[in-house]
Amino acid sequence: MPGNVEQPTAVEVLQELGLKQYEARCFVALARMPHGTAKEVGEIAEVPRTRVYDAVEALEQEGLVDVQQSSPQQFRAIPVEEAVGLLRRRFEERFETLDESLGALEPIEEEGLRERGNVWTTRGEASITDRAIQFVDAAESEVVLVVDGPGSFSEDLLDRLGAAADRGVAIYVGALSETSYEQVRRAVPDAQVFESGLEWLQPRPGDETDEQIARLLMVDRETLLLSSVGSESAETAIWSEGVGNGLIVIARRLLATGLDESADPGRP
């Protein structure tokens, strides 16, 4: 499990939301005081006084700062709740626009893409889980999943496995620990849980790498997702769709290990 990650500061988050560094610093400084002059803001925000005016002008245009036309000018941040609400609404509007724009795109078809059995890479646990859920949701007859420990499951993935079982899809889950067995049995009572027999794929003491298989998913005997993770690296997966792909042929043979003959996904 990765170590604790340092939480981003308010300035960093505001930059991620689109503010420039000096703008974010000035807003955070103003949020800490009832009001302030350019000199006062600059000292707290550690921003050159001449740059404070530009930053505050940009913040005023965004509706995040009020300006009092006095001598010297006084600046004041809008209440934090209002600022957060304003930024949230703007980003929700942008997401709605993005959703509409992407949904209106005309697809460019490439014939034979599926038949060629392309192999793709996805990085990050959340993205890989989303991809796995997409494959499980599309399953019509069979899902075979092998995982290394309970950390490879998410509640969403277990829920989707349960939903697939409810609509008649055969679910086979191979796990390398008793904890994983119990977790699957509780969440997906209709799943057939088996000993994967793939321990030999995992690293051994003295190996040059600690990369290990995190999960191996095969859906309807034609879609494959295989991921690995190390102590200092994020989970990375390769996945492919296509009956003729060599990776899927190999996966069928590997997944047959531990399944009895009647449940063997490699049988013709």
C-alpha positions in Angstrom: 0.0 0.0 0.0 1.5 3.4 -1.0 2.6 5.7 1.8 0.8 8.8 3.0 0.7 11.5 0.3 1.1 15.1 1.5 -2.2 17.0 1.1 -2.1 19.8 -1.4 -2.2 23.4 -0.1 -5.0 25.8 -0.8 -2.7 27.6 -3.2 -1.9 24.4 -5.1 -5.6 23.5 -5.4 -6.5 26.9 -6.6 -3.8 26.6 -9.3 -5.3 23.3 -10.3 -8.6 25.0 -10.7 -7.2 27.5 -13.1 -5.7 30.4 -11.1 -2.2 31.5 -11.7 0.3 31.2 -8.8 0.3 34.9 -7.8 -3.5 35.0 -8.1 -3.9 32.0 -5.8 -1.4 33.3 -3.3 -3.2 36.7 -3.2 -6.6 35.2 -2.8 -5.4 32.9 0.1 -3.8 35.9 1.8 -6.9 38.0 1.5 -9.0 35.1 2.8 -7.0 35.4 6.0 -7.8 39.1 6.6 -10.9 41.4 6.6 -9.2 43.5 3.9 -5.8 44.7 2.8 -3.7 47.0 0.7 -1.4 45.9 -2.1 1.5 46.2 0.3 -0.1 44.2 3.0 -1.3 41.5 0.6 2.1 41.3 -1.0 3.9 40.8 2.4 1.5 38.0 3.5 1.3 36.3 0.0 5.1 36.8 -0.7 4.2 38.4 -4.0 5.9 41.5 -5.4 3.7 44.6 -4.7 3.7 45.5 -8.4 2.3 42.0 -9.3 -0.4 42.2 -6.6 -2.3 44.7 -8.7 -2.4 42.4 -11.7 -3.3 39.4 -9.6 -6.1 41.2 -7.8 -7.5 42.6 -11.0 -7.7 39.1 -12.4 -9.4 37.9 -9.2 -11.8 40.8 -9.4 -12.8 39.8 -13.0 -13.4 36.3 -11.7 -15.7 37.6 -9.0 -13.5 36.4 -6.2 -12.3 39.8 -4.9 -13.9 43.1 -4.2 -12.0 46.4 -4.6 -12.5 49.6 -2.7 -11.5 52.7 -4.7 -9.7 54.5 -1.8 -6.2 55.7 -1.4 -4.5 53.4 -1.1 -6.9 50.9 -2.6 -8.3 48.2 -0.3 -9.0 44.6 -1.4 -11.2 42.0 0.1 -11.8 38.4 -0.8 -15.4 37.2 -1.0 -16.4 34.7 1.8 -14.7 31.3 1.4 -18.0 29.5 1.1 -19.1 31.8 -1.8 -15.7 31.4 -3.5 -15.8 27.6 -3.3 -19.4 27.6 -4.6 -18.6 29.9 -7.4 -15.6 27.8 -8.6 -17.7 24.6 -8.2 -20.5 26.0 -10.4 -18.1 27.2 -13.0 -16.4 23.8 -13.2 -19.8 22.0 -13.3 -20.8 24.2 -16.2 -17.5 23.4 -18.0 -18.0 19.6 -17.4 -21.6 19.9 -18.8 -20.3 21.7 -21.8 -17.5 19.2 -22.2 -20.0 16.3 -21.9 -22.2 17.8 -24.6 -19.3 18.7 -26.9 -17.7 15.2 -26.7 -21.1 13.5 -27.0 -21.7 15.5 -30.2 -18.5 14.3 -31.9 -18.8 12.3 -35.0 -17.0 8.9 -34.6 -14.3 8.1 -37.1 -14.7 4.4 -37.8 -11.7 2.2 -38.3 -12.7 -1.2 -39.7 -11.1 -4.2 -38.4 -9.8 -2.6 -35.2 -11.3 -5.2 -33.0 -10.3 -8.1 -35.2 -6.6 -7.0 -35.1 -6.6 -7.6 -31.4 -4.9 -4.3 -30.4 -3.1 -4.1 -27.0 -3.5 -0.9 -24.9 -2.1 0.4 -21.7 -3.9 2.0 -18.8 -2.2 3.4 -15.6 -3.5 4.1 -12.2 -5.7 2.0 -9.9 -8.9 4.1 -10.3 -8.6 4.1 -14.1 -7.9 0.4 -14.2 -10.8 -0.4 -12.0 -13.1 1.7 -14.2 -11.8 -0.2 -17.3 -12.4 -3.5 -15.5 -16.0 -2.4 -14.5 -16.6 -1.4 -18.2 -15.6 -4.9 -19.3 -17.7 -6.7 -16.6 -20.8 -4.6 -17.4 -20.5 -5.7 -21.1 -20.1 -9.4 -20.2 -22.7 -11.7 -21.8 -21.7 -15.1 -20.7 -18.6 -15.4 -18.5 -16.2 -13.4 -16.3 -13.0 -14.9 -14.9 -11.0 -12.7 -12.4 -7.8 -13.6 -10.6 -6.6 -11.1 -7.9 -3.8 -10.9 -5.5 -5.3 -9.9 -2.1 -8.3 -7.9 -1.1 -6.7 -4.6 -2.1 -7.3 -5.5 -5.7 -11.1 -5.3 -5.2 -13.2 -2.2 -4.9 -16.8 -2.0 -3.7 -17.8 -0.8 -7.1 -16.1 -3.7 -8.9 -17.7 -6.2 -6.5 -21.1 -4.6 -7.0 -20.7 -4.9 -10.8 -19.7 -8.6 -10.5 -22.8 -9.1 -8.4 -24.9 -7.4 -11.0 -23.4 -9.5 -13.8 -24.2 -12.7 -11.8 -27.8 -11.5 -11.4 -28.3 -11.2 -15.1 -27.0 -14.8 -15.6 -23.3 -14.3 -16.3 -21.1 -17.0 -14.9 -18.6 -15.5 -12.4 -15.3 -17.3 -11.5 -12.9 -15.6 -9.1 -9.5 -16.9 -8.2 -7.7 -15.3 -5.2 -4.4 -15.9 -3.5 -5.6 -15.3 0.0 -8.4 -16.6 2.3 -9.4 -13.0 3.0 -10.1 -12.4 -0.6 -12.1 -15.7 -0.8 -14.4 -14.5 2.0 -14.7 -11.0 0.6 -15.9 -12.4 -2.7 -18.3 -14.9 -1.2 -20.0 -12.2 0.9 -20.3 -9.7 -1.9 -21.0 -12.1 -4.8 -22.7 -15.3 -3.4 -23.2 -16.7 -6.9 -19.5 -16.5 -7.8 -17.5 -19.7 -8.0 -14.3 -19.0 -6.0 -11.3 -21.1 -6.7 -7.6 -21.4 -5.9 -5.9 -19.7 -8.7 -2.7 -21.7 -8.8 -0.8 -18.7 -10.1 1.4 -18.1 -7.1 4.4 -18.9 -9.3 3.8 -15.7 -11.3 4.6 -13.6 -8.3 8.1 -12.4 -7.4 10.3 -14.4 -5.1 12.9 -13.3 -2.6 16.0 -12.3 -4.4 14.2 -11.3 -7.6 15.5 -8.1 -9.2 12.0 -6.6 -9.3 9.1 -6.6 -6.9 6.5 -6.1 -9.6 3.7 -8.5 -9.1 0.5 -9.4 -10.8 -2.4 -7.4 -9.2 -5.3 -8.7 -11.3 -6.1 -10.7 -14.3 -9.5 -10.4 -15.9 -11.0 -12.2 -18.9 -14.5 -11.6 -20.1 -16.4 -13.8 -22.6 -13.1 -15.5 -23.5 -12.2 -12.6 -25.8 -11.4 -9.5 -23.6 -8.4 -9.5 -21.4 -7.0 -7.1 -18.7 -3.7 -7.9 -16.9 -2.2 -5.5 -14.3 0.9 -5.4 -12.2 2.1 -3.2 -9.3 5.3 -2.7 -7.4 6.1 -1.1 -4.0 7.2 2.1 -5.6 5.1 2.1 -8.8 1.5 2.7 -9.6 -0.7 -0.1 -10.9 -0.3 -0.5 -14.7 -2.5 -2.6 -16.9 -2.4 -3.9 -20.5 -5.7 -4.9 -22.0 -7.0 -6.2 -25.3 -10.1 -7.1 -27.1 -10.1 -9.7 -29.9 -10.5 -13.4 -30.1 -7.3 -13.9 -32.1 -5.0 -12.1 -29.8 -2.1 -14.2 -28.6 -2.3 -12.7 -25.1 -5.8 -14.0 -24.7 -4.8 -17.5 -25.8 -2.1 -17.5 -23.2 -4.4 -16.1 -20.5 -6.9 -18.9 -21.2 -4.3 -21.5 -20.5 -3.2 -19.8 -17.3 -6.7 -19.3 -16.0 -7.5 -22.9 -16.6 -5.1 -23.6 -13.7 -7.2 -24.1 -10.6 -10.5 -24.4 -12.3 -12.1 -27.8 -12.6 -12.7 -29.0 -16.1 -16.3 -28.1 -16.3 -15.5 -24.4 -15.5 -12.3 -24.3 -17.6 -12.5 -21.0 -19.6 -9.9 -22.5 -22.0 -12.1 -25.3 -23.2 -13.4 -24.9 -26.8 
